[in-house]
């Protein structure tokens, strides 16, 4: 199978890489951007829109560009390479629910503005079981409860909220600045932003039929988000590995480069194996999403589990192989490790995905290696 990018995909990668590497040319530049509100560059957000990155996975009829998961993966990996803090995946995930559940008018309005860079979305989904309850009275829906953490929830213009209904799970649009919505934002350990969002009778607009259970649609969209997030991890791991190997080649101890010590070389080789295994697994998951979407839940769980294991391995070893400098805030590898840790705990950590896969063991027949 040929995994080579075609000319349009290569042009997309080069354009996004050129933009993001110029904006975040060092870890210091990124720290300066994340220190100030809203925690990312609004200019870069608009430039991503001008490149067409924000409308990639959505149909042309809805205002998007009709691309697929491979194109989203390309952008996600470039984001991971420089740890760009823009809320790309959060917005794409939330807009995906609008695309799957919304009316034609809702899709055209929301997705069109997302593609133009005029709208930042946030997906308020954590603790869907009990946290937020939807109620209907005289044709008006309201939400009550708390969601936390909501990534980029303080900056978001529009919230896509999952809530408990009599039918099961419903999905609603909520104007983030409307009455009954209280947002408390804070910085996360990886330099990102999140918020505690409390709803107190906030007016909400249903996506799709509120009398139907939307849990399956939500699960498929979350799986798409998990795969895209895994590609961001691939980009981050690639840079962490390259930074570490370059350090081993140039840093000297006892008068010789560190890469002359066989034990360190073996450890670096193990990092390479972990990174390549993750890349293979995540690429496979993307192709499943593209060609066999019925298996996307399993594929996303496998990808996210591998990212969890490799992210911990690569992050910790990158710091260890750098020695004391790897622990400093001024050096980049600690920031990559922090981001990989955050990715592990976003949309389900490794333990959760391992449990998901363990439940499916009984679905497979026994393989007889002899007969």
C-alpha positions as CSV (number, residue, x, y, z in Angstrom):
1,X,0.0,0.0,0.0
2,X,1.3,3.4,-1.0
3,X,1.3,5.9,2.0
4,X,2.9,8.7,0.0
5,X,1.1,12.0,0.1
6,X,-0.3,13.3,-3.2
7,X,0.7,16.7,-4.6
8,X,-2.3,18.5,-3.0
9,X,-1.7,16.9,0.4
10,X,2.0,17.7,0.2
11,X,1.2,21.3,-0.6
12,X,-1.2,21.5,2.4
13,X,1.5,20.1,4.7
14,X,4.1,22.5,3.4
15,X,1.8,25.5,3.7
16,X,0.7,24.6,7.3
17,X,4.2,23.8,8.3
18,X,5.5,27.1,6.9
19,X,2.9,29.1,8.8
20,X,3.2,27.3,12.1
21,X,7.0,27.1,12.2
22,X,7.2,30.8,11.5
23,X,4.7,31.7,14.2
24,X,6.1,29.3,16.8
25,X,9.8,29.3,15.9
26,X,10.9,28.4,19.4
27,X,9.5,27.2,22.7
28,X,10.0,30.7,24.1
29,X,7.8,32.2,21.4
30,X,5.1,29.7,22.3
31,X,5.4,30.5,26.0
32,X,4.9,34.1,25.3
33,X,1.8,33.5,23.2
34,X,0.2,31.1,25.8
35,X,0.8,33.6,28.6
36,X,-1.7,36.1,27.2
37,X,-5.4,35.7,26.5
38,X,-6.9,33.8,24.8
39,X,-3.9,31.5,24.9
40,X,-3.3,31.3,21.2
41,X,-2.7,33.6,18.2
42,X,-5.9,35.0,16.7
43,X,-3.8,36.1,13.7
44,X,-2.6,32.5,13.2
45,X,-6.2,31.3,13.5
46,X,-7.3,33.5,10.7
47,X,-4.3,32.4,8.6
48,X,-5.3,28.8,9.1
49,X,-8.7,29.7,7.8
50,X,-7.2,31.4,4.8
51,X,-5.3,28.2,4.1
52,X,-8.5,26.2,4.2
53,X,-7.5,24.2,7.2
54,X,-10.5,24.9,9.3
55,X,-13.0,23.7,6.7
56,X,-11.2,20.6,5.5
57,X,-13.4,17.7,6.7
58,X,-16.8,19.3,5.9
59,X,-18.8,19.1,2.7
60,X,-18.7,21.9,0.2
61,X,-22.5,22.2,0.5
62,X,-22.1,23.2,4.2
63,X,-19.3,25.7,3.5
64,X,-16.3,23.3,3.9
65,X,-13.8,21.9,1.4
66,X,-14.8,18.2,1.2
67,X,-11.5,16.8,2.2
68,X,-11.0,13.7,4.4
69,X,-9.4,12.4,7.6
70,X,-5.9,12.2,5.9
71,X,-6.0,16.0,5.4
72,X,-7.0,16.6,9.0
73,X,-4.2,14.3,10.1
74,X,-1.7,16.3,8.1
75,X,-2.7,19.5,9.9
76,X,-2.8,17.8,13.3
77,X,0.7,16.5,12.9
78,X,2.0,19.9,12.0
79,X,0.3,21.3,15.1
80,X,2.0,18.7,17.2
81,X,5.4,19.4,15.7
82,X,5.5,23.0,17.2
83,X,2.9,22.5,20.0
84,X,0.7,25.1,18.4
85,X,-2.0,26.1,21.0
86,X,-4.7,27.0,18.5
87,X,-8.1,25.2,19.2
88,X,-8.0,23.4,15.9
89,X,-9.0,19.9,17.0
90,X,-11.5,21.2,19.6
91,X,-13.3,23.2,16.9
92,X,-13.2,20.5,14.2
93,X,-14.6,17.9,16.7
94,X,-17.5,20.2,17.8
95,X,-18.3,21.2,14.2
96,X,-18.3,17.5,13.2
97,X,-21.4,17.0,15.5
98,X,-23.1,20.0,13.8
99,X,-22.3,18.4,10.4
100,X,-23.7,15.0,11.5
101,X,-26.8,16.2,13.5
102,X,-27.6,19.7,12.5
103,X,-30.2,21.0,10.1
104,X,-29.2,22.4,6.7
105,X,-29.6,25.9,8.1
106,X,-27.5,25.1,11.2
107,X,-24.8,23.4,9.1
108,X,-24.5,26.3,6.7
109,X,-24.4,28.9,9.5
110,X,-22.0,27.2,11.9
111,X,-19.6,25.3,9.5
112,X,-19.4,28.2,7.1
113,X,-18.3,30.6,9.9
114,X,-15.9,28.0,11.3
115,X,-14.3,27.6,7.9
116,X,-13.9,31.4,7.6
117,X,-12.2,31.6,11.0
118,X,-15.1,33.7,12.4
119,X,-16.2,31.1,15.0
120,X,-14.4,29.2,17.7
121,X,-16.2,26.1,19.0
122,X,-15.7,24.1,22.1
123,X,-17.0,20.6,22.8
124,X,-18.5,20.4,26.3
125,X,-18.7,16.6,26.8
126,X,-17.0,15.5,30.0
127,X,-19.1,13.6,32.4
128,X,-22.1,13.4,30.1
129,X,-23.8,10.8,32.3
130,X,-24.9,13.1,35.1
131,X,-23.3,16.5,34.7
132,X,-25.7,18.4,32.5
133,X,-29.5,17.8,32.2
134,X,-31.6,19.2,29.3
135,X,-35.2,20.1,29.9
136,X,-37.9,21.3,27.6
137,X,-40.8,23.7,28.4
138,X,-43.2,25.3,25.9
139,X,-40.8,24.4,23.0
140,X,-37.7,25.9,24.6
141,X,-34.8,23.8,25.8
142,X,-32.6,24.7,28.7
143,X,-29.5,23.2,30.2
144,X,-28.5,22.9,33.9
145,X,-25.3,21.5,35.3
146,X,-21.5,21.7,35.0
147,X,-18.9,20.6,32.4
148,X,-15.2,20.6,33.3
149,X,-12.7,20.6,31.7
150,X,-14.0,22.3,28.6
151,X,-10.9,22.9,26.4
152,X,-10.8,26.6,25.2
153,X,-14.2,27.0,26.8
154,X,-13.5,30.5,28.0
155,X,-12.6,31.8,24.5
156,X,-15.3,29.8,22.6
157,X,-18.0,31.7,20.8
158,X,-20.3,28.7,20.6
159,X,-20.5,25.6,22.8
160,X,-21.5,22.2,21.5
161,X,-22.9,20.5,24.7
162,X,-23.9,16.9,25.3
163,X,-26.6,16.6,27.9
164,X,-28.9,14.0,29.5
165,X,-32.4,13.8,28.1
166,X,-35.3,11.4,28.6
167,X,-34.2,9.6,25.4
168,X,-30.6,9.3,26.5
169,X,-28.0,11.7,25.2
170,X,-28.8,14.9,23.4
171,X,-26.5,17.4,21.7
172,X,-27.2,21.2,21.9
173,X,-25.8,24.5,20.7
174,X,-25.3,27.2,23.4
175,X,-24.2,30.7,22.8
176,X,-21.2,31.0,25.2
177,X,-22.1,34.6,26.1
178,X,-25.7,33.9,26.8
179,X,-27.4,34.3,30.2
180,X,-27.2,31.3,32.4
181,X,-23.7,30.4,31.2
182,X,-20.9,31.0,33.7
183,X,-17.3,30.3,32.5
184,X,-14.2,30.2,34.7
185,X,-11.0,29.8,32.6
186,X,-7.6,28.6,33.6
187,X,-4.3,27.5,32.2
188,X,-3.5,23.8,31.9
189,X,-0.1,22.3,32.7
190,X,0.8,22.0,29.0
191,X,0.3,25.7,28.3
192,X,-3.2,25.3,26.9
193,X,-6.5,26.7,28.2
194,X,-9.6,25.1,29.7
195,X,-12.7,26.2,31.6
196,X,-15.3,25.2,34.1
197,X,-18.6,25.9,32.4
198,X,-21.7,26.0,34.6
199,X,-25.2,26.1,33.0
200,X,-28.1,27.5,35.1
201,X,-31.2,27.3,32.9
202,X,-29.2,28.3,29.8
203,X,-31.2,28.4,26.6
204,X,-30.0,25.8,24.2
205,X,-30.8,24.8,20.6
206,X,-31.0,21.1,19.9
207,X,-28.9,19.5,17.2
208,X,-31.0,16.9,15.5
209,X,-34.0,15.3,17.1
210,X,-33.9,15.8,20.9
211,X,-36.3,12.9,21.3
212,X,-33.7,10.5,19.8
213,X,-30.6,9.2,21.6
214,X,-27.5,10.7,19.9
215,X,-24.9,8.6,21.9
216,X,-23.8,6.6,18.8
217,X,-23.2,9.8,16.8
218,X,-21.3,11.3,19.7
219,X,-19.1,8.2,20.1
220,X,-18.2,8.2,16.4
221,X,-17.3,11.9,16.5
222,X,-15.2,11.4,19.6
223,X,-13.4,8.5,17.9
224,X,-12.6,10.9,15.0
225,X,-11.3,13.4,17.5
226,X,-9.2,10.7,19.2
227,X,-7.5,9.7,15.9
228,X,-6.8,13.4,15.0
229,X,-5.4,14.0,18.5
230,X,-3.2,10.9,18.0
231,X,-1.7,12.5,14.9
232,X,-0.9,15.5,16.9
233,X,1.0,13.2,19.3
234,X,2.8,11.7,16.3
235,X,4.1,15.1,15.3
236,X,5.2,15.9,18.9
237,X,7.0,12.6,19.3
238,X,8.8,13.0,16.0
239,X,10.3,16.3,17.2
240,X,11.0,15.1,20.7
241,X,12.9,12.1,19.2
242,X,14.8,14.2,16.7
243,X,15.8,16.8,19.4
244,X,17.0,14.0,21.7
245,X,19.1,12.3,19.0
246,X,20.7,15.6,17.9
247,X,21.6,16.3,21.6
248,X,23.3,12.9,21.9
249,X,25.3,13.7,18.8
250,X,26.5,17.1,19.9
251,X,26.7,17.0,23.7
252,X,30.1,15.7,25.0
253,X,31.0,13.9,28.1
254,X,34.6,12.7,29.0
255,X,35.6,14.4,25.7
256,X,33.4,12.3,23.4
257,X,29.8,12.7,22.1
258,X,27.1,11.0,24.1
259,X,26.1,8.9,21.2
260,X,29.4,7.0,21.5
261,X,28.0,5.3,24.6
262,X,26.3,2.2,23.5
263,X,23.7,2.1,26.3
264,X,22.5,5.6,25.3
265,X,22.4,4.6,21.7
266,X,20.3,1.5,22.5
267,X,17.8,3.7,24.5
268,X,17.5,6.1,21.5
269,X,16.9,3.2,19.2
270,X,14.1,2.0,21.5
271,X,12.5,5.5,21.2
272,X,12.6,5.2,17.4
273,X,10.8,1.9,17.6
274,X,8.1,3.4,19.8
275,X,7.6,6.4,17.5
276,X,7.4,4.2,14.4
277,X,4.9,1.8,16.0
278,X,2.7,4.8,16.9
279,X,2.9,6.2,13.4
280,X,1.9,2.9,11.9
281,X,-1.0,2.3,14.3
282,X,-2.3,5.9,13.9
283,X,-2.0,5.8,10.1
284,X,-3.9,2.5,10.1
285,X,-6.6,4.1,12.2
286,X,-6.9,7.0,9.8
287,X,-7.3,4.6,6.9
288,X,-10.0,2.7,8.8
289,X,-11.8,6.0,9.4
290,X,-11.6,6.7,5.7
291,X,-12.4,3.3,4.3
292,X,-14.2,1.3,7.0
293,X,-16.0,3.8,9.4
294,X,-17.9,1.0,11.1
295,X,-14.7,-0.1,12.8
296,X,-13.7,3.4,13.8
297,X,-14.3,3.0,17.6
298,X,-12.0,0.0,17.8
299,X,-9.4,1.7,15.6
300,X,-9.5,4.9,17.7
301,X,-9.1,2.9,20.9
302,X,-6.0,1.1,19.5
303,X,-4.4,4.3,18.3
304,X,-5.0,6.2,21.5
305,X,-3.7,3.3,23.6
306,X,-0.5,3.1,21.6
307,X,-0.1,6.9,21.9
308,X,-0.5,6.7,25.7
309,X,2.2,4.1,26.0
310,X,4.6,5.6,23.6
311,X,4.0,9.1,24.7
312,X,5.1,8.2,28.3
313,X,8.1,6.3,27.0
314,X,9.3,8.9,24.6
315,X,8.6,11.9,26.9
316,X,10.3,10.5,29.9
317,X,13.3,9.1,28.1
318,X,13.8,12.4,26.2
319,X,14.1,14.2,29.5
320,X,16.4,11.5,31.0
321,X,18.7,11.5,28.0
322,X,19.0,15.2,28.1
323,X,19.9,15.1,31.8
324,X,19.4,18.2,34.0
325,X,18.7,20.6,31.0
326,X,15.6,18.5,30.1
327,X,13.9,19.5,33.4
328,X,14.2,23.3,32.7
329,X,11.3,25.4,31.5
330,X,13.6,27.1,29.0
331,X,14.3,23.8,27.1
332,X,11.7,22.3,24.7
333,X,11.6,18.6,25.6
334,X,9.8,19.1,28.9
335,X,7.1,21.0,27.0
336,X,6.7,18.1,24.5
337,X,6.4,15.7,27.4
338,X,3.8,17.8,29.1
339,X,1.8,18.0,25.9
340,X,2.0,14.3,25.3
341,X,0.8,13.7,28.8
342,X,-2.2,16.1,28.2
343,X,-3.0,14.2,25.0
344,X,-3.0,10.9,26.9
345,X,-5.7,12.2,29.2
346,X,-7.8,13.9,26.6
347,X,-10.8,12.0,25.3
348,X,-9.9,9.0,27.4
349,X,-6.5,7.9,28.7
350,X,-4.7,4.7,28.0
351,X,-6.3,2.7,30.8
352,X,-9.8,3.6,29.6
353,X,-9.0,2.5,26.0
354,X,-7.3,-0.7,27.2
355,X,-10.5,-1.5,29.1
356,X,-12.6,-0.8,26.0
357,X,-10.5,-3.2,23.9
358,X,-10.5,-5.8,26.7
359,X,-14.3,-5.9,26.5
360,X,-14.1,-7.0,22.9
361,X,-11.8,-10.0,23.5
362,X,-14.8,-12.4,23.6
363,X,-15.8,-11.2,20.1
364,X,-12.7,-12.9,18.6
365,X,-12.2,-16.6,18.0
366,X,-9.3,-18.5,19.4
367,X,-6.3,-18.8,17.1
368,X,-4.7,-22.2,17.1
369,X,-1.0,-21.6,16.2
370,X,-0.3,-25.3,15.5
371,X,-3.4,-26.5,13.7
